[in-house]
Amino acid sequence: MEHSENYLPSLITATPMEGRELAIKLASKSIAAIQTDAEVRKKLRQAYAHDTAQLIASAQVIATEFQTIAAANNYWKK
C-alpha cells in the first residue's frame, strides 16, 4: 500500500467531536485501502446506500475506530 499523505500523525484530538471526525476519516481510508479502485467504490455506493444492514455495519466500523481514539485520549478526561 502506497502512502501519499500522513493522515494519521496522532490519535490525540482536542475534543470528542474531533475524535469522531478522525474515526470517520480512518474508516473511509480503510475502505479506500481495501478497495483501491475509486470507480468500483463509487459503483458500490448505490448498493450500500439503500441497505440498512450495510449502513449499520459501516457505523459499527466508525464506532470501533472512535472507541480506539477515545481510549487514546483518556476519554477526554482532564
Steps between C-alpha positions, in 0.01 A plus 500: 500500500638838400481786750459833325410699811542462873134529595564349843780683678330425833187358657497792744222750436390809689134403526270200462358662182848511348540138608178407323611680185830313515314170545296568187814589308675182614204286397492669159874458450474132594236442233715681243799286598299179465323595175760707317289560187310826553254420220410168660447674836275754328292223340472313831357805676165439331488151650564602858320835491165318513602203714446559870713201600800638309444849640487362854820302434667822383387676816648215707838545330492872583398420859794263536740762365349758738538263795872469424539878466304565821723259693812667356364833625417364847137564409580876502517503880692792642 
